Amino acid sequence: MEKISIIGCGTMGHSIGLAAAWAGFPVKLIGMNEADLETAKTGLQNKLTVMMENELIDLNEIKSIRGNIELSTSLEESVSSSDFIFEVIPEQIELKWVLYKKLEALVSDTCLIASNTSGFKPSELAKEMKHPNRFIVTHFWNPAHLIPLVEVVTGEHTDERTIEQVMKILEKMNKKPVLLKKEIPGFIGNRLQYALFREAQYLLDIGAATKEDIDAAVTYSIGRRLPITGPLMTADMGGLDVFSAISNYLFSELSTAQQSGETLTRLVDEKHLGDKNGQGFYEWDEKTSKEVNEERERTLIHFLKYDRNNREEENE
């Protein structure tokens, strides 16, 4: 199978590495220093333990996954024989430009390079590359080893071979790649996610409901439907005449805010940043954080098992 290198050992980097290794790919996970590697080791161990506790993998699979992952701090040694590279470094475009210049001097002419950026356009990222035809964006969603979606975004010069190869690799990783035909900020997922988030902020700011009830209105209604039908298929099922009529009278009432809402802006100004420091829209202590994160992880594993069972039935 193709040899994969992943540059960056943070939250997304080691999670993408786990997904690739789980699918059988030999993976080189590259960190900036030994501290990065230790962070990756801890993250991988914790994730593997949770996966085994939830019967997603067994001890033999853990051994195989670990055997597929090699950790290193040497960029030169790690990428020279790579067929495919995922760049998962911080979202600073100058850092990425410097890295791509180094990579092009180290890798073979057939090696493909992908960025996990969630915001930058691929044409902007690749503008200083000698071979922008082999560059593409592959935006994984956190946690990358449990969420199937990967948004694939082509640049102005990305060629068809690169697109085809990337889609094949992601499918081999048991991912659900979706291809964007235009370079647009936020891609698909974040545009939809933030449209919902904007309206949720607006409802809270005008006092339409409590934060708890706004969240409950999503988790106990559309949240239950969305794993099966997206917004367009849902409209088909409900009747396009109905959805058109509702759109015509409701759209003018929805938020068109161009910036963060009043409550969110105030919370950020007051340094209340959510789970990361204990206070946001909600209060977060260690116990609450652990419980919510574990419940979300169990739910994601439940749906991953559902996906795997469906694939097995289709292949029978």
Secondary structure, DSSP 8 states (H G I E B T S, - for coil): ---EEEE--SHHHHHHHHHHHHTT--EEEE-SSHHHHHHHHHHHHHHHHHHHHTTSS-HHHHHHHHHHEEEES-HHHHHTT-SEEEE---S-HHHHHHHHHHHHHHS-TT-EEEE--SSS-HHHHTTT-S-GGGEEEEEE-SSTTT--EEEEEE-TT--HHHHHHHHHHHHHTT-EEEEESS--TTTTHHHHHHHHHHHHHHHHHTTSS-HHHHHHHIIIIIHHHTTT--HHHHHHHH-HHHHHHHHHHHGGGS---SS--HHHHHHHHTT--BTTTTBSSSB--HHHHHHHHHHHHHHHHHHHHHHHHHHHHHH-
